[in-house]
C-alpha cells in the first residue's frame, strides 16, 4: 500500500469516527429528529462524506449498535473472571447499562431494533452471546438464578433498561428497574444479597474489571 493510500484510509477512519461521535451527540440532544445534514455539519465533514460511510440514518444507528455490542462483549469477557457467578452476571448487566447511559442514539436504536440492519451486527452479537451464555449457565449451575434464564432473556432485559433510560433519564430510574429485574430472575436465597451486590458491582467489581483492562 502506498503512502497516499494509507493517508486516505486514515482520513476515512477519522471521518467515520467524527461522524459517529457527532451522531451520538445529536441523537442525545435531538432524538430521532436529528438529521444527517446536521450530523455532517457537527462532524465538520460534507454531507457526501456522511453518505459514503452511512447511506441512511438507520445505517448510522446500526454502526453505533455494532460498536456497542463489541464493547459489551469486552465487558462480558472481563466480567467472566469474577469468581462469584451472580456478581459476574450482575456486573455484565450493570456495566453494560452504564456504558450506554448517555448514548441516546443507542437507546433509540434498541427501541426500534426490528428496523436495524442486524446482518451488520451478527458477528458482534454472536461474540457477546457466547460469553454471556457461559456466565448465565455458571449462575444457573450455582443455583443463583432461575434455570429458564437465557441469552434471549438477557437481551430483552437490556432493551427494557435502555428504554427506561430513554423515557426516564436519570440513573435512579434505570438502576431501580435493573434491581427489580434481578430480584425477579434470582433464586430466593440470592435475593437478600442483591442490594449490596448491586452497589459492589458498580464500584468494587467494576474497579476490578478496570484494573484487569
C-alpha positions, 0 to 999 in steps of 0.5 A: 500500500502506498503512502497516499493510500494509507493517508486516505484510509486514515482520513476515512477512519477519522471521518467515520469516527467524527461522524459517529461521535457527532451522531451520538451527540445529536441523537442525545440532544435531538432524538430521532429528529436529528438529521444527517445534514446536521450530523455532517455539519457537527462532524465538520465533514460534507454531507457526501462524506456522511453518505459514503460511510452511512447511506441512511440514518438507520445505517448510522444507528446500526454502526453505533449498535455494532460498536456497542455490542463489541464493547459489551462483549469486552465487558462480558469477557472481563466480567467472566473472571469474577469468581462469584457467578451472580456478581459476574452476571450482575456486573455484565448487566450493570456495566453494560447499562452504564456504558450506554447511559448517555448514548441516546442514539443507542437507546433509540436504536434498541427501541426500534431494533426490528428496523436495524440492519442486524446482518451488520451486527451478527458477528458482534452479537454472536461474540457477546452471546457466547460469553454471556451464555457461559456466565448465565449457565455458571449462575444457573449451575450455582443455583443463583438464578432461575434455570429458564434464564437465557441469552434471549432473556438477557437481551430483552432485559437490556432493551427494557433498561435502555428504554427506561433510560430513554423515557426516564433519564436519570440513573435512579430510574434505570438502576431501580428497574435493573434491581427489580429485574434481578430480584425477579430472575434470582433464586430466593436465597440470592435475593437478600444479597442483591442490594449490596451486590448491586452497589459492589458491582458498580464500584468494587467489581467494576474497579476490578474489571478496570484494573484487569483492562 
